[in-house]
Each structure stands twice: as C-alpha cells, then as structure tokens.
C-alpha cells in the first residue's frame, strides 16, 4: 500500500530523472494526481471482484501501469499549456517501464 505523497514522489523522481520537469509541469502533476489515483482505484476495484483495495501499490505492475495511463489521461484533459508535453512524458515512462503503448489521449469511450 502506498500513500498519495509516496506515489507523487515516485512519479516525480522518475520523470525528473528521465525527462526533466519545469515548475508548471510539477504543479500540474500535483494538481492531477488525486484524480488519477481515484480512477485507478475504481478500475482495480472492478477487476478485483469488488474487493476493497484501499490504495495503489506501485510495486504491483498492474496497479502502476493503470495509474500511469490515468495520470497521463487526466493531465491531457486538464487543458493547461504544458499538459500535452507532460502527458506524453508519462506515456513514454509507461512505455519504458512496461512496454505498454497506451496513449493518454485516448478516451475511455
């Protein structure tokens, strides 16, 4: 189980080390992380036969890959100037870590 702050720190460090983040991107990441966590928990809950997960464990690949997709998607739809660039960085991080080609600009429909 991982706290919101721990999830933020992990994603931030990974993105900062690989791509670099500017001040606006750091703020955008902080502003959207809670929405991504909520959507991730809803998704995990639905495939875990309704069991109460409680929080995301970023050491579980299935949790983290879903979270990174939702984070990229939330950021893309936030309509900030830097949202496309940061959304693409998170997409690339997901692709680097898991080989998943799940673009954050895709809609759930």
N, CA, C and O of each residue as an XYZ file, in Angstrom:
436
protein
N       0.842     -1.172      0.000
C       0.000      0.000      0.000
C       0.891      1.240      0.000
O       1.910      1.296      0.687
N       0.486      2.213     -0.774
C       1.317      3.391     -0.960
C       0.485      4.645     -0.771
O      -0.641      4.721     -1.262
N       1.023      5.628     -0.066
C       0.306      6.886      0.149
C       0.391      7.766     -1.100
O       1.236      7.571     -1.974
N      -0.515      8.736     -1.146
C      -0.527      9.673     -2.267
C       0.815     10.390     -2.393
O       1.326     10.563     -3.500
N       1.380     10.800     -1.278
C       2.670     11.501     -1.314
C       3.774     10.592     -1.851
O       4.618     11.045     -2.623
N       3.783      9.326     -1.458
C       4.790      8.387     -1.957
C       4.638      8.144     -3.455
O       5.628      8.038     -4.180
N       3.387      8.058     -3.911
C       3.144      7.881     -5.349
C       3.638      9.107     -6.103
O       4.327      8.985     -7.115
N       3.281     10.296     -5.604
C       3.741     11.538     -6.235
C       5.265     11.575     -6.300
O       5.836     11.868     -7.351
N       5.919     11.280     -5.188
C       7.384     11.323     -5.146
C       8.008     10.358     -6.142
O       8.990     10.693     -6.804
N       7.442      9.163     -6.249
C       7.996      8.164     -7.170
C       7.868      8.626     -8.627
O       8.833      8.586     -9.390
N       6.665      9.062     -8.994
C       6.452      9.526    -10.378
C       7.309     10.749    -10.655
O       7.948     10.840    -11.703
N       7.322     11.688     -9.720
C       8.111     12.904     -9.899
C       9.580     12.571    -10.137
O      10.182     13.076    -11.085
N      10.162     11.727     -9.287
C      11.584     11.374     -9.431
C      11.848     10.684    -10.765
O      12.839     10.985    -11.431
N      10.985      9.776    -11.157
C      11.188      9.086    -12.429
C      11.143     10.070    -13.589
O      12.017     10.052    -14.456
N      10.125     10.929    -13.607
C      10.000     11.902    -14.694
C      11.138     12.916    -14.669
O      11.681     13.266    -15.717
N      11.497     13.385    -13.489
C      12.576     14.369    -13.362
C      13.909     13.794    -13.850
O      14.657     14.465    -14.561
N      14.195     12.567    -13.470
C      15.467     11.950    -13.841
C      15.556     11.621    -15.327
O      16.630     11.726    -15.920
N      14.454     11.230    -15.925
C      14.490     10.808    -17.326
C      14.284     11.979    -18.283
O      15.013     12.115    -19.266
N      13.291     12.826    -17.998
C      12.907     13.873    -18.946
C      13.167     15.288    -18.444
O      13.337     16.212    -19.239
N      13.197     15.456    -17.126
C      13.231     16.796    -16.555
C      11.822     17.373    -16.514
O      11.013     17.110    -17.404
N      11.532     18.148    -15.493
C      10.233     18.793    -15.345
C      10.435     20.256    -15.008
O      11.307     20.601    -14.211
N       9.630     21.120    -15.613
C       9.696     22.520    -15.222
C       8.672     22.790    -14.120
O       7.929     21.892    -13.725
N       8.636     24.003    -13.635
C       7.788     24.352    -12.492
C       6.308     24.119    -12.795
O       5.576     23.595    -11.956
N       5.873     24.505    -13.984
C       4.462     24.333    -14.351
C       4.085     22.853    -14.425
O       2.985     22.473    -14.026
N       4.986     22.028    -14.928
C       4.715     20.590    -15.002
C       4.641     19.974    -13.603
O       3.808     19.100    -13.363
N       5.489     20.412    -12.687
C       5.442     19.921    -11.301
C       4.100     20.257    -10.658
O       3.502     19.426     -9.976
N       3.637     21.479    -10.883
C       2.348     21.909    -10.338
C       1.210     21.099    -10.946
O       0.315     20.645    -10.233
N       1.246     20.922    -12.244
C       0.214     20.157    -12.944
C       0.176     18.715    -12.449
O      -0.902     18.152    -12.257
N       1.338     18.122    -12.244
C       1.417     16.755    -11.714
C       0.751     16.690    -10.335
O      -0.041     15.786    -10.069
N       1.068     17.634     -9.476
C       0.475     17.661     -8.142
C      -1.029     17.893     -8.157
O      -1.751     17.362     -7.313
N      -1.505     18.688     -9.119
C      -2.936     19.014     -9.194
C      -3.782     17.872     -9.748
O      -4.991     17.845     -9.517
N      -3.198     16.952    -10.454
C      -3.985     15.897    -11.116
C      -3.803     14.519    -10.495
O      -4.542     13.594    -10.833
N      -2.851     14.361     -9.606
C      -2.527     13.026     -9.099
C      -3.683     12.390     -8.329
O      -3.893     11.182     -8.434
N      -4.436     13.177     -7.559
C      -5.543     12.606     -6.795
C      -6.638     12.044     -7.701
O      -7.204     10.990     -7.412
N      -6.938     12.746     -8.797
C      -7.935     12.237     -9.750
C      -7.471     10.925    -10.375
O      -8.258      9.992    -10.538
N      -6.194     10.863    -10.720
C      -5.655      9.637    -11.322
C      -5.690      8.480    -10.327
O      -5.991      7.347    -10.705
N      -5.392      8.751     -9.080
C      -5.435      7.706     -8.045
C      -6.865      7.197     -7.875
O      -7.091      5.990     -7.791
N      -7.819      8.108     -7.826
C      -9.225      7.721     -7.671
C      -9.687      6.847     -8.844
O     -10.330      5.818     -8.640
N      -9.360      7.260    -10.055
C      -9.756      6.480    -11.238
C      -9.068      5.118    -11.248
O      -9.670      4.117    -11.636
N      -7.815      5.083    -10.824
C      -7.083      3.820    -10.766
C      -7.713      2.872     -9.763
O      -7.892      1.689    -10.050
N      -8.047      3.380     -8.597
C      -8.678      2.538     -7.577
C     -10.024      2.000     -8.047
O     -10.360      0.848     -7.772
N     -10.803      2.827     -8.759
C     -12.071      2.357     -9.316
C     -11.845      1.219    -10.299
O     -12.581      0.231    -10.298
N     -10.828      1.360    -11.136
C     -10.514      0.328    -12.123
C     -10.056     -0.960    -11.443
O     -10.536     -2.044    -11.776
N      -9.144     -0.846    -10.506
C      -8.634     -2.025     -9.804
C      -9.760     -2.716     -9.044
O      -9.847     -3.943     -9.029
N     -10.608     -1.930     -8.423
C     -11.751     -2.470     -7.686
C     -12.647     -3.295     -8.612
O     -13.151     -4.348     -8.221
N     -12.842     -2.810     -9.842
C     -13.737     -3.516    -10.768
C     -13.164     -4.853    -11.236
O     -13.930     -5.784    -11.483
N     -11.848     -4.976    -11.364
C     -11.300     -6.260    -11.799
C     -10.857     -7.145    -10.640
O     -10.430     -8.280    -10.854
N     -10.956     -6.634     -9.414
C     -10.598     -7.432     -8.239
C     -11.851     -8.009     -7.580
O     -11.877     -8.246     -6.372
N     -12.889     -8.231     -8.392
C     -14.142     -8.820     -7.915
C     -14.760     -8.036     -6.772
O     -15.337     -8.619     -5.854
N     -14.642     -6.726     -6.824
C     -15.294     -5.874     -5.853
C     -14.615     -5.788     -4.505
O     -15.124     -5.117     -3.608
N     -13.482     -6.445     -4.334
C     -12.810     -6.359     -3.036
C     -12.253     -4.950     -2.832
O     -11.839     -4.294     -3.789
N     -12.245     -4.498     -1.597
C     -11.789     -3.150     -1.273
C     -10.262     -3.126     -1.266
O      -9.633     -3.710     -0.384
N      -9.672     -2.456     -2.241
C      -8.219     -2.392     -2.388
C      -7.619     -1.383     -1.401
O      -6.582     -1.656     -0.795
N      -8.252     -0.242     -1.238
C      -7.772      0.760     -0.288
C      -6.767      1.735     -0.869
O      -6.980      2.945     -0.796
N      -5.681      1.246     -1.443
C      -4.699      2.139     -2.062
C      -3.943      1.396     -3.162
O      -4.034      0.177     -3.304
N      -3.210      2.168     -3.917
C      -2.421      1.625     -5.024
C      -1.077      1.170     -4.482
O      -0.467      1.856     -3.662
N      -0.624      0.031     -4.935
C       0.725     -0.416     -4.618
C       1.548     -0.278     -5.893
O       1.383     -1.058     -6.831
N       2.435      0.718     -5.924
C       3.204      0.999     -7.137
C       4.223     -0.093     -7.456
O       4.829     -0.085     -8.528
N       4.410     -1.025     -6.532
C       5.304     -2.147     -6.807
C       4.585     -3.289     -7.518
O       5.217     -4.256     -7.943
N       3.253     -3.177     -7.647
C       2.478     -4.122     -8.444
C       2.367     -3.536     -9.844
O       1.787     -2.466    -10.028
N       2.914     -4.226    -10.818
C       2.923     -3.708    -12.177
C       1.548     -3.368    -12.699
O       1.374     -2.348    -13.366
N       0.552     -4.215    -12.402
C      -0.789     -3.927    -12.911
C      -1.354     -2.649    -12.310
O      -2.083     -1.930    -12.993
N      -1.046     -2.348    -11.068
C      -1.503     -1.103    -10.458
C      -0.812      0.098    -11.106
O      -1.462      1.083    -11.457
N       0.503      0.007    -11.261
C       1.273      1.172    -11.716
C       1.025      1.482    -13.189
O       0.977      2.652    -13.569
N       0.868      0.463    -14.018
C       0.612      0.710    -15.435
C      -0.738      1.401    -15.617
O      -0.867      2.307    -16.440
N      -1.738      0.977    -14.855
C      -3.062      1.603    -14.923
C      -2.979      3.036    -14.405
O      -3.528      3.954    -15.015
N      -2.298      3.223    -13.289
C      -2.150      4.556    -12.719
C      -1.467      5.512    -13.697
O      -1.930      6.639    -13.876
N      -0.380      5.086    -14.327
C       0.326      5.967    -15.258
C      -0.554      6.339    -16.453
O      -0.499      7.470    -16.937
N      -1.364      5.392    -16.928
C      -2.289      5.730    -18.017
C      -3.275      6.801    -17.551
O      -3.458      7.815    -18.224
N      -3.911      6.575    -16.393
C      -4.901      7.539    -15.919
C      -4.260      8.892    -15.614
O      -4.879      9.929    -15.853
N      -3.059      8.901    -15.101
C      -2.368     10.156    -14.831
C      -2.126     10.909    -16.135
O      -2.383     12.110    -16.217
N      -1.638     10.215    -17.141
C      -1.412     10.833    -18.445
C      -2.715     11.365    -19.025
O      -2.745     12.462    -19.583
N      -3.786     10.598    -18.898
C      -5.089     10.983    -19.419
C      -5.652     12.192    -18.672
O      -6.161     13.120    -19.301
N      -5.569     12.195    -17.343
C      -6.057     13.333    -16.546
C      -5.304     14.607    -16.904
O      -5.901     15.675    -17.035
N      -4.008     14.487    -17.059
C      -3.187     15.654    -17.390
C      -3.521     16.153    -18.792
O      -3.641     17.360    -19.002
N      -3.670     15.255    -19.744
C      -4.006     15.667    -21.109
C      -5.314     16.457    -21.133
O      -5.417     17.464    -21.835
N      -6.299     16.012    -20.381
C      -7.612     16.665    -20.387
C      -7.702     17.867    -19.450
O      -8.771     18.463    -19.320
N      -6.615     18.227    -18.806
C      -6.628     19.363    -17.882
C      -6.560     20.710    -18.598
O      -6.878     21.738    -18.001
N      -6.152     20.723    -19.865
C      -6.130     21.927    -20.699
C      -5.162     23.015    -20.252
O      -5.390     24.191    -20.537
N      -4.093     22.648    -19.562
C      -3.029     23.602    -19.266
C      -2.071     23.646    -20.455
O      -2.046     22.728    -21.274
N      -1.293     24.705    -20.541
C      -0.336     24.848    -21.645
C       0.596     23.652    -21.757
O       0.858     23.176    -22.861
N       1.091     23.169    -20.652
C       2.091     22.108    -20.629
C       1.473     20.708    -20.613
O       2.203     19.719    -20.540
N       0.144     20.605    -20.680
C      -0.483     19.304    -20.488
C      -0.090     18.293    -21.558
O       0.115     17.123    -21.235
N       0.020     18.697    -22.808
C       0.388     17.743    -23.859
C       1.784     17.186    -23.650
O       2.007     15.984    -23.791
N       2.716     18.053    -23.317
C       4.106     17.636    -23.116
C       4.231     16.701    -21.915
O       4.873     15.655    -22.012
N       3.625     17.066    -20.785
C       3.710     16.228    -19.595
C       2.965     14.916    -19.793
O       3.432     13.868    -19.347
N       1.826     14.956    -20.447
C       1.073     13.739    -20.739
C       1.921     12.783    -21.587
O       1.929     11.575    -21.348
N       2.626     13.326    -22.566
C       3.491     12.497    -23.414
C       4.676     11.929    -22.628
O       5.091     10.797    -22.878
N       5.216     12.687    -21.698
C       6.324     12.185    -20.860
C       5.862     10.994    -20.026
O       6.589     10.010    -19.888
N       4.655     11.081    -19.471
C       4.130      9.983    -18.656
C       3.825      8.776    -19.536
O       4.071      7.637    -19.139
N       3.297      9.020    -20.717
C       3.072      7.933    -21.677
C       4.389      7.218    -21.976
O       4.443      5.988    -21.965
N       5.440      7.973    -22.239
C       6.744      7.372    -22.539
C       7.322      6.630    -21.340
O       7.952      5.586    -21.504
N       7.113      7.160    -20.137
C       7.553      6.460    -18.931
C       6.857      5.104    -18.822
O       7.504      4.098    -18.531
N       5.557      5.070    -19.052
C       4.794      3.823    -19.012
C       5.309      2.842    -20.068
O       5.428      1.643    -19.815
N       5.607      3.368    -21.237
C       6.121      2.521    -22.316
C       7.506      1.984    -21.970
O       7.811      0.827    -22.257
N       8.345      2.817    -21.355
C       9.688      2.385    -20.971
C       9.641      1.318    -19.871
O      10.382      0.336    -19.923
N       8.781      1.511    -18.891
C       8.720      0.587    -17.758
C       8.024     -0.728    -18.080
O       8.451     -1.790    -17.629
N       6.943     -0.651    -18.867
C       6.096     -1.827    -19.057
C       5.927     -2.256    -20.510
O       5.320     -3.292    -20.783
N       6.455     -1.477    -21.437
C       6.291     -1.817    -22.847
C       4.857     -1.630    -23.323
O       4.463     -2.171    -24.356
N       4.077     -0.861    -22.562
C       2.661     -0.639    -22.892
C       2.519      0.591    -23.763
O       3.031      1.662    -23.436
N       1.829      0.431    -24.857
C       1.576      1.544    -25.764
C       0.147      2.027    -25.548
O      -0.727      1.839    -26.395
N      -0.073      2.662    -24.378
C      -1.404      3.154    -24.010
C      -1.309      4.666    -23.930
O      -0.887      5.224    -22.917
N      -1.698      5.308    -24.988
C      -1.568      6.748    -25.103
C      -2.581      7.440    -24.219
O      -3.759      7.083    -24.248
N      -2.163      8.415    -23.437
C      -3.036      9.123    -22.508
C      -4.097      9.965    -23.157
O      -5.013     10.429    -22.480
N      -4.002     10.177    -24.457
C      -5.004     10.984    -25.147
C      -6.207     10.151    -25.576
O      -7.177     10.690    -26.109
N      -6.149      8.853    -25.350
C      -7.291      8.001    -25.664
C      -8.401      8.254    -24.667
O      -8.149      8.519    -23.492
N      -9.625      8.172    -25.142
C     -10.735      8.318    -24.212
C     -11.202      6.937    -23.789
O     -10.853      5.934    -24.411
N     -11.985      6.896    -22.741
C     -12.465      5.616    -22.212
C     -13.692      5.112    -22.955
O     -14.131      3.986    -22.723
N     -14.252      5.921    -23.840
C     -15.480      5.525    -24.556
C     -15.190      4.533    -25.634
O     -16.105      4.095    -26.332
